[in-house]
Amino acid sequence: MEIDKIGEFGLIEKLRRKIGKRSNRIKLGPGDDCAVVTAPDHNMLITADTLIEDVHFELHYISPEMLGKKSIVVNLSDIAAMGGTPLYILISLGVPISTKVEFVEKLYLGFESMAKKYNCNIIGGDISKSINGLIISITVIGEVKKNLLIRRAGARIRDKIFVTGNLGNSAAGLEILKKSSPVKKNKMIEKHLSPKPRLEEGQILAEKIGVSAMIDLSDGLASDLKRICEESKCGARIYLNKIPLSYGLRRLKKSINKNILDYALFGGEDYELLFTIEEKKVPQLQKRWKKMKIPITNIGEILDKRHGIILVSHGGKEKTLSKRGYEHF
């Protein structure tokens, strides 16, 4: 059934019936001019991302339900980077008139499944006609206790630099998707299509460890480390041989004419956490992390700002990081 058969309000009502309510702090959800929620004595975290067809995704390699899930995750990852807990989600769509109602319903299945999984609520949004493909704009509102907020501007000289998980898989997975047809599924493709927000990890790093600075790796290690350094007014040294790469990515090295470290440094969309921590807290971090499923790796240390960002090769040769990195324009 095409959307024009039931109209905007018919579609909104159809989607409203699919949305659950998991918080008694919601005074008013979808259906009025604004959602109304009660605010506790916390810092409120508000983040937004827009995904545009043929810029951020292509519909021939991702299902609507999977796209809905990923659209939520990229925002939850921002909440994770500040040690927060997600609470509420606003979803705005720009939809071509030819889009099937069933497509949008499946998209919302993805939205709602992630909201349910991470115990937050879809409380409103907007739907309008698009003449240039599908547009998905998500706003997530979260919270963090006032004394636990972790920012990018907290790294200090001699702090150690860590990352969660493996890096580079998402960018490699996207490249495989674009080059291969049909595509045989593997963990790199899964990482690109179905990333996971490191919410639990971010909360532990904020509440139990007290890391000094943190960011989620959405645009690649090079770009996101620069953001930490800019906000913290510092430099950094990264040891390339310590950057954690998956077994699958290392195997890929045999079949491509490319440095696989480029996927980690410049690829983006890994949605792992990059954080800095005082050296004296590292033993506490390592002891606490033994219970976690996702590994962490020390990849370098914070330097004085005058050094810039230094990359150290496997042989110990140093070079300054160039300006290369993912940019939207």
C-alpha positions in Angstrom: 0.0 0.0 0.0 1.4 3.5 -0.9 1.5 6.2 1.7 -0.8 8.5 -0.3 -3.6 5.9 0.2 -3.7 6.6 3.9 -2.1 10.0 4.2 0.3 11.5 6.7 -2.0 11.3 9.7 -3.1 7.8 8.8 0.5 6.7 8.7 1.4 8.5 12.0 -1.5 6.8 13.7 -0.5 3.4 12.3 3.1 3.9 13.6 1.9 5.2 17.0 0.3 1.9 17.7 3.7 0.2 17.3 5.4 2.3 19.9 5.7 1.0 23.5 5.9 3.1 26.7 8.5 2.0 29.3 8.8 5.0 31.6 6.3 6.7 34.0 8.2 9.9 33.6 6.5 10.4 30.2 3.6 12.7 30.8 2.7 13.0 27.2 4.0 11.0 24.2 3.3 11.2 20.4 0.1 12.9 19.4 0.3 16.5 20.7 2.5 19.5 19.7 5.2 18.5 22.1 6.2 15.5 24.2 6.2 16.1 28.0 8.6 14.4 30.3 9.6 15.1 33.9 13.3 16.1 34.4 15.2 14.7 37.4 18.2 16.2 39.1 20.6 15.1 36.3 22.4 16.6 33.4 20.2 16.1 30.3 22.0 14.9 27.2 20.6 15.8 23.8 22.1 14.5 20.5 20.9 14.4 16.9 22.0 12.7 13.7 20.6 12.8 10.1 21.0 9.9 7.7 20.4 10.6 4.0 19.8 8.0 1.3 22.8 7.7 -1.1 25.0 9.7 1.3 24.9 7.6 4.5 23.2 4.5 3.2 22.0 2.7 0.1 18.8 0.8 0.2 20.0 -2.0 -2.0 22.3 -3.4 0.7 20.4 -2.7 3.9 16.9 -3.8 4.9 14.5 -1.2 6.3 14.4 -2.9 9.7 18.2 -3.0 9.9 18.4 0.7 8.8 15.9 1.6 11.5 18.1 -0.1 14.1 21.3 1.5 12.9 19.7 4.9 12.8 19.0 4.6 16.5 22.4 3.1 17.4 24.4 5.9 15.9 22.7 8.3 18.3 22.8 6.0 21.3 26.6 5.9 20.7 26.8 9.6 21.4 25.1 9.1 24.7 27.5 6.3 25.6 30.5 8.6 24.9 29.4 10.9 27.8 28.7 8.0 30.2 25.0 8.6 29.9 21.7 6.6 29.8 19.3 7.1 26.9 15.7 7.9 27.8 13.7 9.4 24.9 13.8 9.3 21.1 12.3 11.7 18.5 12.2 10.5 14.9 11.7 12.7 11.9 11.4 11.3 8.4 11.5 12.7 4.9 9.8 10.0 2.8 9.4 9.9 -1.0 5.7 9.7 -1.9 6.2 6.4 -3.8 7.4 4.7 -0.6 5.3 1.7 0.5 3.6 1.9 3.9 5.1 -1.6 4.6 8.6 -0.2 4.2 8.0 2.5 6.8 6.4 0.0 9.2 9.5 -2.2 8.9 11.7 0.9 9.5 9.7 1.5 12.7 10.1 -2.1 13.7 13.9 -1.4 13.7 13.4 1.9 15.6 11.2 0.3 18.3 13.3 -2.9 18.7 16.4 -0.7 19.6 14.3 1.5 21.9 13.0 -1.6 23.7 16.5 -3.2 23.8 18.1 -0.2 25.5 15.0 0.7 27.6 14.2 4.1 26.1 11.0 5.4 24.6 10.0 6.9 21.2 8.0 9.9 22.2 7.4 11.8 19.0 8.8 13.2 15.8 7.6 14.3 12.3 7.0 12.9 8.9 7.1 14.9 5.7 7.4 14.3 1.9 10.9 14.2 0.4 11.7 14.7 -3.2 15.3 13.5 -2.9 15.2 10.0 -1.3 14.7 8.9 2.2 15.9 11.1 5.1 16.0 9.9 8.7 16.7 12.4 11.5 16.9 11.1 15.0 17.1 13.0 18.3 18.0 11.1 21.5 17.6 12.6 25.0 19.5 11.0 27.8 20.8 11.8 31.2 23.9 11.5 33.4 24.5 12.3 37.0 26.0 15.8 37.3 29.3 14.6 38.8 29.8 11.8 36.3 29.6 13.7 32.9 32.6 12.8 30.7 33.5 15.3 28.0 36.1 15.5 25.2 37.8 18.3 27.1 39.5 16.4 29.9 42.6 14.7 28.6 45.8 15.6 30.4 49.5 15.1 29.6 50.7 11.5 30.4 47.1 10.2 30.3 46.9 6.8 28.6 44.8 6.4 25.5 42.5 3.4 25.1 39.9 2.1 22.7 37.2 -0.5 23.1 36.8 -3.4 20.7 38.4 -3.7 17.2 38.8 -0.8 14.7 38.3 -0.7 11.0 35.8 -3.4 10.5 32.9 -1.1 9.6 34.8 0.7 6.8 36.1 -2.6 5.4 32.6 -4.0 5.5 31.2 -1.1 3.6 33.8 -1.5 0.9 33.0 -5.2 0.6 29.3 -4.4 0.3 29.9 -1.9 -2.5 32.2 -4.1 -4.5 30.6 -7.5 -4.1 27.3 -8.8 -5.5 25.9 -11.0 -4.2 27.6 -10.5 -0.8 28.6 -13.3 1.5 28.0 -12.1 5.0 30.9 -11.8 7.4 31.7 -10.0 10.7 33.0 -6.9 8.9 29.7 -6.4 7.0 27.8 -7.1 10.2 29.8 -4.5 12.0 28.8 -1.9 9.3 25.2 -2.8 9.1 24.5 -3.7 12.7 26.8 -1.7 15.1 26.3 -1.8 18.8 26.4 1.2 21.1 28.8 0.8 24.0 26.4 2.1 26.6 27.3 -0.3 29.4 31.0 0.3 28.8 30.5 4.1 28.7 28.6 4.0 32.0 31.3 1.9 33.7 34.1 4.1 32.4 32.2 7.2 33.8 30.8 5.7 37.1 33.3 3.1 38.2 36.6 4.4 36.7 36.3 8.1 36.2 38.1 8.4 32.8 39.3 11.9 31.9 37.9 12.3 28.3 35.9 10.2 25.9 34.4 10.2 22.4 32.7 7.6 20.2 34.5 6.6 17.0 32.1 7.6 14.3 34.5 9.3 11.8 37.6 7.2 12.3 40.4 7.2 14.9 42.3 10.0 13.2 39.4 12.5 13.1 38.0 11.6 16.5 41.3 11.7 18.3 41.9 15.1 16.8 38.6 16.2 18.4 39.8 15.1 21.8 43.1 16.9 21.4 41.5 20.1 20.1 39.0 20.2 23.0 41.6 19.2 25.6 44.3 21.4 24.1 46.8 18.6 24.0 48.8 16.3 21.6 49.0 12.6 21.4 51.2 9.7 20.5 49.6 6.6 18.9 51.5 3.3 18.3 50.2 1.8 15.1 51.1 -1.8 16.1 48.8 -1.5 19.1 45.7 -0.5 17.2 43.4 -3.5 17.6 42.4 -5.1 14.3 40.2 -8.1 13.9 41.4 -11.5 12.5 39.1 -10.9 9.5 40.6 -7.5 8.7 44.1 -8.9 9.0 43.2 -11.7 6.5 41.8 -9.1 4.1 45.3 -7.6 3.8 46.2 -10.6 1.5 43.5 -9.8 -1.0 43.7 -6.0 -1.3 46.2 -3.4 -2.3 45.7 -1.2 0.7 47.1 -0.6 4.1 44.5 -2.1 6.4 45.3 0.4 9.2 43.7 3.0 6.9 40.3 1.5 7.7 40.9 2.1 11.4 42.5 5.5 11.1 40.3 7.0 8.4 37.3 4.8 7.9 34.7 5.6 10.5 31.4 4.1 11.8 33.1 1.7 14.3 31.1 3.3 17.2 33.7 2.0 19.7 34.8 4.3 22.5 38.1 6.2 22.5 39.0 7.4 26.0 41.8 8.8 28.1 42.7 7.9 31.7 45.2 8.9 34.3 48.1 6.5 34.4 47.6 5.7 38.1 44.0 4.5 37.3 45.1 2.0 34.7 45.5 -0.9 37.1 42.0 -0.3 38.5 40.6 -0.1 34.9 42.3 -3.4 33.9 41.1 -5.2 37.0 37.5 -4.0 36.5 37.5 -4.9 32.8 38.2 -8.5 33.4 34.5 -9.0 33.8 33.6 -7.4 30.4 33.1 -9.1 27.1 34.4 -6.3 25.0 38.2 -5.8 25.2 40.1 -2.6 25.7 43.5 -1.7 24.3 46.0 0.9 25.3 47.1 2.5 22.0 49.1 5.5 23.1 49.4 8.5 25.5 48.6 12.2 25.7 51.4 14.7 25.0 51.8 18.4 25.2 49.9 20.3 22.5 53.1 21.4 20.7 53.8 17.9 19.6 50.6 17.5 17.6 49.5 13.9 17.0 52.3 11.5 16.4 52.0 8.1 14.7 54.7 5.6 15.6 55.2 2.9 13.0 56.0 -0.8 13.7 59.7 0.0 13.4 59.5 3.0 15.8 59.6 5.7 13.1 57.5 8.7 14.0 55.5 10.9 11.7 52.9 13.7 12.4 49.3 12.8 11.5 48.1 14.6 8.4 44.8 16.4 8.1 43.2 13.4 6.3 40.0 12.0 7.9 36.4 11.7 7.1 34.5 15.0 6.6 30.9 15.4 5.6 31.7 18.1 3.0 
